[in-house]
Amino acid sequence: MRVFYFSEQSYPDAWSLPDQSLRITLPNRNCDPKIANRLYRRYHDEWVEADRLGFNIMINEHHSTPTCLSPSSNISLAILARITTKARLLALGVPLANRTDPLRVAEELSMIDVISGGRLEMGFVRGVPYEASAAVNSPLRMMDRLWEAHDLILKAMTTTDGPFPFEGEFFNYRNVNIWPRPMQQPHPPVWITSSSARSMADTARRRYIAATFLSGYATKPLFDAYRAAWREHHVSEAPADRLAYMGMCAIGETEAEARRRAAHCVATIASNSRVGPAFQNPPGYASVADNVRFMKQGSVARPSMTKSGKPVILSSATIDEYIDAGVIFCGTPAQVLEQIGDFRHGVGDFTNLLLMLQCAALPHDETMASMNLFAEEVMPHLDAPRRGHAEAAERFALAGRA
Amino acid sequence: MSSTSFNSEPVDLFGVKTEIVSCGTGDTAFLFLHPERGLRGADAFLRALSEGGRVIAPYHPGFRFDAPNHFKSVDDLSYFYLDLMAALDLRGITVVGASLGGWLAMEIASKSSARIASLCLLAPAGIKMSGRTERDMQDIFSLDDKAVEALAFCDPAAARADAEAKDDAALELAARAREASARYAWLPYMHNPSLAHRLHRINVPALIVSGEQDRIISAEFGRRLAGKLPHGEFAGIAGCGHYPHIERAETTARQVIGWRRRQAEAGVNTMKGVA
């Protein structure tokens, strides 16, 4: 199991602002650059520790929001490339549908791959709905634009015999010839996030790694769609290393401590709906049929699901529901190990676990404690879930901490 | 209210599919180009307008069925309408366009007014007059539907009447209208920077009608635009918001019919315009 440590690099002071949207419209006078400076330094230090502890590292980007101080995945990656030594570096991702210049993305990612010594994992995402308003491009046909940008980037990274023209529907270039070219050959691994069976199938066809975010036990039909498409296109079983799940993790020495930390996870999930209603569902982002359904149900919420199949509405669930749904892995190391083991059993095996271990206002010392607990008590047992679980539970019991 | 009934016919023109709603009899006198909200709320106006001649009101591609992928701008739409006017052999018509439809009417007429006798633009969008960090039209894509409705009408009751419970078909049209508007007008927002430099080509009389209480595009914008058109006139409607064809359906229809008649009479006198 490859575990990726993930923090959104949030600006925690903004959460307590009364009745404010946390996305798109929150004025940046609420951002104190001196505080942001300290936060960046802190998050970078945490990455160095994550690298030392054996985690891989995932970063992301968002725009016009204090929930994520990284408006450029590639800048975060560039820093990571130089301050870490072992970790695989995953951007999940670069919102390609919102990029006006994907050639620049190809250049930057190649540079990052070379600086990191070939540790880049290249994640491409469509972009969240509410940021369409902050982006230049249209919210229509974003997946088509993503794939065209992807085609250009891959062609740029794998063409070694001089300039080629690219004259696409969305992007036009006269002479493409990037320097440097990436270190990993033929190109760094590609990841795509998916929340629909169709996009899972598109990703399987290309043999890319498919990741889902906070989809809980509703991940199973998505992973199954990937596996079915893989069987159809490649006449074999999809390897478990092609699938990835991003969940949150609130881990503690005691269950009570873990649950206190989980409050930060809940605050982060809730921030997704702290956005003006007009931005939640921009025109063209969802299909006409989906929009009719949204209008009838009065919301755009996509339910997740618990182990027993009970729907859970992200943004309004309780901590227990999030735990039952596999959205938050929460508890002592033994409990977390058990929950992850159950989850892998429930959705079928996957070997990329993306863990949001730092959320919202979880402070540095608690972040470090969580990271250490997970690295020492959980990570070593993930590759043999059942035996590992029993061992860990036993050691915990012996230590008198369970 | 007259009992004039509407007809709907599918259209498939060079692979572009849509539907034309029509009412009234005789030769087509009016081509109505609907605004960003589609034909929702336009029935009373179209009926009243048909007192002055047959009215056709096509859904713009994307507002009724899927638009082709290459339809990305109001410029693209304008060529569809030039084709449609030729296919239907329309002659001497008055093109009535509301908001987004007003922009479209100017795009069409700037390319060819061979089949057009006159234009009537109801609170048209389409050109940029304000500074770089201001908008001429409220950003409807940054407002939820209720907020747009509240701003669009002078009388809140008009907004309420317009937002009555809808069936699945109406919901689908509303979803399509929102998506198609973004397809054509997301960025640059509700204008074509080139159109301002082509206004001199609009060589037919154009009446701009604005609600004096329009909070989506100000009446002042309409007044100034009329001054930029070679044969532009302006008329304000008191107690009216952004959609005169909905909020003052009868008044607006009478105004449009009267305008067409006056221009036709003037046209006969000067032998100008229609073949």
Interface residues (C-beta under 8 A of the other chain):
Chain A: S133 V136 N137 S138 P139 L140 R141 D144 E169 G276 P277 A278 F279 P282 P283 G284 V288 N291 V292 M295 K296
Chain B: N69 F141 S142 L143 D144 A147 D168 L171 E172 A174 A175 R176 R178 E179 S181 A182 R183 W186 L187
